[in-house]
Amino acid sequence: MSAGLKQIDLDIAEVERCIVAKNETIIAGLTKGRDTIDEEGEVDFMNRTLQEMQVARRKIVSGLRALMPAKKRPRKAPPFSAVG
């Protein structure tokens, strides 16, 4: 994996951690009867940003795979089949 993809993965993980932390803050606020509309808006924005980051990563990986010679491409796993 290239250094750029590793950085994207780190950035995605950081946004996911921020979302979890903000959700915990929202839950704590709700249990105390506080208004959490602003925090919920922040989580919505972070979720949309996260989705965009994940789409961008998939496009990069797809482009890299297209550039790989066919012989070096990883084989896809065969579909799951029940053994019976």
C-alpha positions, 0 to 999 in steps of 0.5 A, spaced: 500 500 500 502 506 498 504 512 503 498 516 500 493 510 502 496 509 509 495 517 510 488 516 507 486 510 512 489 514 518 485 520 516 479 516 515 480 512 522 481 519 525 474 522 523 471 515 525 474 516 532 471 524 532 464 521 530 464 516 536 467 521 541 461 526 539 456 521 539 458 519 546 458 527 548 451 527 545 448 521 549 451 524 555 448 531 554 441 527 552 441 524 559 442 530 562 436 534 558 441 538 554 440 541 547 444 537 542 442 539 536 449 543 534 453 537 536 448 532 532 449 537 526 457 536 527 456 529 527 452 529 520 457 533 517 463 529 519 459 523 517 458 526 510 465 528 510 467 520 512 463 518 506 466 522 501 473 520 504 471 513 503 469 514 496 475 517 494 479 512 497 475 507 493 477 511 487 484 511 488 484 503 489 480 502 483 485 506 479 491 503 482 488 496 480 487 498 473 494 500 472 497 493 475 499 488 470 494 483 470 499 477 472 500 481 478 493 483 480 490 479 486 486 474 485 478 474 487 476 469 492 471 464 490 464 465 492 462 462 498 459 455 497 456 451 502 459 444 503 454 439 505 
